[in-house]
Amino acid sequence: MSTSNISRKDFIKNSALGLVGFSLLPGILNAAPNFLFEGIDIKNTKNFILKNVLLETGFKYQDDEIIGTETELFTIEINHHKIKKITKNQPNSNAIDAKGMLMLPSFKDMHIHLDKTLYADKWRAVRRAGGIKGMIELEQKVLPDMLKNSTYKAEKLIELLQSHGTGFARSHVNIEPTSKLDSLKNLEKALENKKASFEAELVAFPQHGLYYTDSLPYMKEAAKMDIDFIGGLDPTNVDGSIEKTIDTTVQLALDNNKGIDIHLHESGKSGHDTIDYLIKKVNENPVLKGKTFISHSFALATLDKNNLEATAEELSNAQIGIISTIPFGRLIMPIPTLLKYNVNVMTGNDSIVDYWNTMGTGSVLQKANLAAQLYGQTSEFDLSRMLRLATAGPIPLADNGIQQWPNAGDDADFILIDASCSAEAVSRMSHVSSLVVKGNIVY
């Protein structure tokens, strides 16, 4: 995100210890990280060379079955935020020693609320307040106090994500009459402070309903600001109308050249009808194809097989993506079916520590691991495919085993992780030793 009307602070000064602030991240010290960049001036390092970097090069086969992953050590040169060169390993060169750590694309959290976290604050469990409208009423009471230090807490939550290998997030930001545009402005300050090591997309989110509260004037104002998506929330349960709410959301996106990313928790007929209506509106406005997403979309988990496959095909044709937090319990999201029809499926932590939920860890690798468990993805091949949920797309090997990442010229966004291959990283939720974002060494 870029802003022009807020103060710019030196990045190093905004972290407790260097760029990550380990002292405030639960579990990090216990993880015993390998300090691969010890002795390196990471604040001023833009160009550097890594040796002994483990990369995946193909699959191992036995009788046409994939039984493992081939890897080799390489030397990799980083220059001006890009991967400049990948060469045969030069173990005796004067370069930073990656110590055989596996390089993978850095992770992306595609659904989170950075603006209203309680992380880095005192513990409090969730207080159920009588359905979504009760929770809206609770938020209206607590938001004024939360806004007082929301920039600081957003920065600490970003540091938690970074410690798990995430260098990018799509964050929903409250836009409603209680906080008006203050949640957005405070988060923009946090992102400005972290701009050297973290990137984000922002969704203007009418958390208290577009019409249930008088949020539309603020949404119109936010839509003209430096945000990327127009959000929405359960049009039937909150606003009482699918067509009115979705029509307004679509028009805001069209008028301001934004994408759409709506929360849809409704799991019954109203949820199905909302999905169908949004598909219809996107097909009527093809400019929204590839720019429209439904977060949660629990209604998909209640469709029978035939209706699910038909809906998945329609979502794919309309290029509408699904952002799932991989819930488990009564509703199991049909992610394998969505992937079968080439629906763009991504994941995120959603709430980590706030008034809505306290269970998030900050790790999207954990989400990939959970998906693998839920859907029985236990083979070398299947586990390696689940990595795409953590990276929001790029993975080292194509389905045919051809190496497709990294390449010279790619953005230098990667992690070094203590694993022998992608499959192991997902299965064991391996420890992330280092994160590099746009060539900047975060830790």
Secondary structure by P-SEA (a helix, b strand, c coil): cccccccccccccccccccccccccccccccccccccccccccccccccccbbbbbcbbbbccccccbbbbbbbbbbbcccccccccccccccccccccccccccccccccccccccccccccccccccccaaaaaaaaaaccccccccaaaaaaaaaaaaaaacccccbbbbbbcccccaaaaaaaaaaaaaacccccbbbbbccccccccccaaaaaaaaaaccccbbbbcccccccccaaaaaaaaaaaaaacbbbbbbbbccccaaaaaaaaaaaaaaaacccccccbbbccccccccccaaaaaaaaaaaaaacbbbbccccccccccaaaaaaaaccccccccccccccccccccccaaaaaaaaaaaaccccaaaaaaacccccccccccccccccccccccccccccccccccaaaaaacccccccccccccccc
